[in-house]
Amino acid sequence: MLAVLLAGVAALAVAVLLSLFVGANPIAPDDVRAALLGTGSDEADFVVWDQRVPRTVAALAVGAALGVAGALMQAFTRNPLADPGILGVNAGAGFAVAVGLAFLGVRTPGDIAWLACGGALVVTLVVYAIGSGGREQSSTARLTVTGVAFGAVLAGLTTGIAITHPDAFDRMRGWNAGSLLERDLGVVVPVLPFLAVGLVLAAASARSLNAIALGPDVARAQGVSVTRSRILVLAAVTLLAGGATAIAGPIAFVGLVVPHLVRWSVGSDQRRILGGSVLVGCVLVLCSDVVGRIAVLPGEMPVGLVTAFVGAPVLIALARRRTASGL
């Protein structure tokens, strides 16, 4: 187990260095090193401190949040193909941003981040209220179906707003693709408290998820409050997925792929899976972003497109294997 942890930390360190040293701007490694030490040129300082460092921080935040949110959803639904999007979180965030851009005059990245988090929270509350039917014995399947339905409706409404409001469409185009381009700390910092609370809630729910993985009846027999655990998980997923979407837009497949990679390495203990998902999620998003920077020079490929190339084959493989995970 220690070897796996050390390998994960080493991979994360390499990914961070790649994110700082590799990019579309041709800055020599010595210049990057000098900028990091405070002795670089103005050009190197701008590229490193104003572009690559904030982008690296954003990738770390998004990767950790989506990785943990995906692990929570797969454990909560006991479905190895689940990801945070099935609760409509991403669609709620996107719809709120579209409304803000088209009708409320929202322009600053910080305001967009708050709108995205708020939209994700409202949709989750509505989905839970409908999916639970006002009773404590809320059905996981019913919550899932309600979330998917709401997500589809909101995605359609978002598309309609974008079509009828060209200005909003132009501003949403990069955000909807799932991109870390031009993400500065003014976008990331306001969201960090949401992500921190989400990670704390995820850690608090880890032990109960081990019992729920055996079935609700077994969990209750072990003294676990299934309703309380469900609320904790939903709150954590909302904060994590909503915060990640606020920073980078909807990025697909990270929440799906990461828990499987971790589970294959550390087993089925949710405490280890959640911790490992932080590391692997960060590595996946960082590496995907680095690939996107250099794949189509002189332009850039959105990180969401790179993760789609990685995640789509994994999804197909998982769908073809009925015993894809040990959930």
ROKOL-585149 format. One line per 4 residues: number of its first residue (from 1); for each residue x, y, z of C-alpha. Coordinates in steps of 0.25 Angstrom, whole numbers, always signed. Layout:
<pts>
NUM) X Y Z ~ ...
</pts>
This chain:
<pts>
1) +0 +0 +0 ~ +11 +9 +3 ~ +18 +7 -10 ~ +5 +10 -17
5) +4 +23 -9 ~ +18 +27 -13 ~ +16 +24 -27 ~ +3 +33 -27
9) +11 +44 -21 ~ +22 +43 -30 ~ +13 +43 -42 ~ +6 +56 -37
13) +20 +63 -35 ~ +23 +59 -49 ~ +10 +64 -55 ~ +11 +77 -47
17) +25 +79 -53 ~ +20 +76 -67 ~ +9 +86 -65 ~ +19 +97 -61
21) +30 +94 -71 ~ +21 +90 -84 ~ +12 +99 -92 ~ +9 +106 -105
25) +18 +118 -101 ~ +33 +113 -105 ~ +39 +116 -91 ~ +53 +109 -89
29) +53 +101 -76 ~ +64 +109 -70 ~ +55 +122 -72 ~ +44 +114 -65
33) +53 +110 -54 ~ +58 +125 -52 ~ +44 +130 -52 ~ +40 +120 -41
37) +52 +125 -33 ~ +48 +139 -35 ~ +60 +143 -44 ~ +54 +141 -58
41) +51 +151 -69 ~ +38 +159 -70 ~ +33 +150 -81 ~ +36 +137 -73
45) +30 +143 -61 ~ +17 +146 -68 ~ +16 +132 -75 ~ +19 +124 -62
49) +13 +132 -51 ~ +1 +138 -59 ~ -2 +126 -68 ~ +4 +113 -64
53) +3 +114 -48 ~ -12 +118 -48 ~ -15 +108 -58 ~ -8 +97 -50
57) -15 +101 -38 ~ -28 +100 -45 ~ -25 +86 -51 ~ -21 +81 -37
61) -35 +86 -31 ~ -43 +81 -43 ~ -36 +67 -43 ~ -37 +65 -28
65) -52 +69 -28 ~ -57 +61 -40 ~ -49 +49 -36 ~ -55 +49 -22
69) -69 +52 -27 ~ -68 +41 -37 ~ -64 +31 -26 ~ -75 +36 -17
73) -86 +34 -28 ~ -81 +20 -32 ~ -81 +16 -17 ~ -94 +23 -14
77) -102 +17 -26 ~ -94 +4 -26 ~ -93 +6 -41 ~ -79 +5 -47
81) -83 +14 -59 ~ -88 +25 -50 ~ -82 +39 -50 ~ -86 +53 -44
85) -94 +57 -57 ~ -105 +47 -54 ~ -110 +56 -43 ~ -111 +68 -53
89) -100 +75 -45 ~ -93 +79 -58 ~ -105 +83 -66 ~ -110 +91 -54
93) -97 +99 -54 ~ -97 +101 -69 ~ -112 +106 -69 ~ -109 +116 -58
97) -97 +121 -65 ~ -105 +123 -78 ~ -116 +130 -71 ~ -106 +139 -64
101) -99 +143 -77 ~ -111 +145 -85 ~ -121 +152 -76 ~ -113 +157 -63
105) -101 +163 -70 ~ -91 +155 -63 ~ -77 +157 -68 ~ -66 +154 -58
109) -60 +140 -56 ~ -63 +141 -41 ~ -78 +143 -43 ~ -79 +132 -53
113) -73 +123 -43 ~ -83 +127 -32 ~ -94 +125 -42 ~ -89 +111 -46
117) -88 +106 -32 ~ -102 +112 -29 ~ -108 +105 -41 ~ -102 +92 -37
121) -108 +94 -22 ~ -122 +97 -27 ~ -123 +86 -37 ~ -118 +76 -26
125) -128 +81 -16 ~ -139 +79 -26 ~ -135 +66 -31 ~ -134 +61 -17
129) -148 +66 -13 ~ -154 +60 -25 ~ -146 +47 -25 ~ -148 +45 -10
133) -163 +47 -11 ~ -163 +54 +3 ~ -160 +41 +10 ~ -147 +36 +17
137) -147 +24 +9 ~ -143 +31 -4 ~ -139 +22 -15 ~ -125 +23 -21
141) -131 +18 -35 ~ -142 +29 -34 ~ -131 +40 -31 ~ -123 +35 -43
145) -135 +35 -52 ~ -139 +49 -47 ~ -125 +55 -49 ~ -123 +49 -63
149) -137 +55 -67 ~ -134 +69 -61 ~ -120 +69 -67 ~ -126 +66 -81
153) -136 +77 -79 ~ -127 +87 -74 ~ -116 +84 -85 ~ -127 +87 -96
157) -131 +100 -89 ~ -116 +104 -89 ~ -115 +101 -103 ~ -127 +109 -106
161) -122 +121 -99 ~ -108 +120 -106 ~ -115 +119 -120 ~ -124 +131 -117
165) -114 +140 -110 ~ -101 +140 -119 ~ -93 +148 -109 ~ -96 +138 -98
169) -92 +127 -108 ~ -79 +133 -111 ~ -75 +134 -96 ~ -80 +120 -93
173) -73 +113 -104 ~ -60 +112 -98 ~ -66 +109 -84 ~ -75 +98 -89
177) -64 +91 -96 ~ -57 +89 -82 ~ -45 +97 -83 ~ -34 +102 -73
181) -29 +113 -83 ~ -28 +127 -77 ~ -33 +122 -63 ~ -27 +131 -53
185) -27 +130 -38 ~ -39 +140 -38 ~ -47 +128 -43 ~ -41 +117 -34
189) -40 +124 -21 ~ -55 +127 -19 ~ -58 +112 -22 ~ -48 +106 -12
193) -57 +108 +0 ~ -67 +99 -7 ~ -57 +89 -11 ~ -51 +88 +3
197) -65 +86 +10 ~ -68 +76 -1 ~ -55 +68 +2 ~ -58 +68 +17
201) -72 +63 +15 ~ -67 +52 +6 ~ -57 +48 +17 ~ -68 +48 +27
205) -77 +38 +18 ~ -65 +29 +14 ~ -68 +19 +26 ~ -83 +18 +24
209) -81 +16 +9 ~ -73 +3 +12 ~ -86 -2 +19 ~ -95 +3 +8
213) -87 -4 -3 ~ -92 -17 +4 ~ -107 -12 +2 ~ -116 -3 +10
217) -122 -14 +19 ~ -108 -18 +23 ~ -104 -4 +26 ~ -116 -2 +35
221) -112 -15 +42 ~ -99 -9 +45 ~ -104 +4 +51 ~ -102 +13 +38
225) -112 +23 +36 ~ -115 +22 +21 ~ -122 +35 +20 ~ -111 +43 +27
229) -101 +36 +18 ~ -109 +39 +5 ~ -110 +54 +9 ~ -95 +55 +12
233) -92 +49 -1 ~ -101 +57 -9 ~ -96 +70 -2 ~ -82 +66 -5
237) -84 +63 -19 ~ -92 +76 -22 ~ -80 +84 -16 ~ -69 +76 -23
241) -75 +75 -36 ~ -82 +89 -36 ~ -69 +95 -32 ~ -61 +88 -42
245) -71 +91 -53 ~ -70 +106 -48 ~ -55 +106 -51 ~ -54 +99 -64
249) -68 +96 -69 ~ -73 +82 -71 ~ -61 +72 -72 ~ -66 +58 -76
253) -61 +44 -72 ~ -51 +48 -60 ~ -62 +44 -50 ~ -64 +31 -57
257) -50 +27 -60 ~ -42 +31 -47 ~ -50 +22 -37 ~ -47 +10 -46
261) -32 +13 -47 ~ -32 +15 -32 ~ -40 +2 -29 ~ -31 -6 -37
265) -19 -2 -29 ~ -24 -1 -15 ~ -36 -10 -14 ~ -51 -7 -10
269) -49 +1 +3 ~ -56 +14 +1 ~ -46 +22 +10 ~ -34 +18 +1
273) -42 +20 -11 ~ -46 +34 -8 ~ -32 +37 -4 ~ -26 +31 -16
277) -36 +38 -25 ~ -31 +51 -21 ~ -17 +48 -26 ~ -21 +41 -39
281) -31 +51 -42 ~ -21 +62 -41 ~ -11 +54 -49 ~ -21 +51 -60
285) -26 +65 -62 ~ -12 +71 -61 ~ -7 +62 -72 ~ -19 +64 -81
289) -17 +79 -80 ~ -2 +77 -84 ~ -6 +69 -96 ~ -17 +79 -100
293) -6 +90 -99 ~ +3 +84 -110 ~ -6 +75 -118 ~ -11 +85 -128
297) +0 +96 -128 ~ -1 +108 -129 ~ -15 +106 -123 ~ -20 +98 -111
301) -29 +86 -109 ~ -39 +87 -98 ~ -36 +78 -86 ~ -50 +73 -87
305) -47 +68 -101 ~ -35 +61 -97 ~ -42 +54 -85 ~ -53 +49 -95
309) -42 +43 -104 ~ -37 +36 -91 ~ -50 +32 -85 ~ -59 +28 -96
313) -51 +15 -99 ~ -51 +12 -84 ~ -66 +14 -83 ~ -68 +4 -95
317) -59 -6 -88 ~ -66 -5 -75 ~ -80 -6 -82 ~ -75 -19 -88
321) -70 -25 -75 ~ -81 -27 -66 ~ -71 -30 -54 ~ -63 -17 -57
325) -62 -13 -43 ~ -63 -19 -29 ~ -75 -11 -24
</pts>
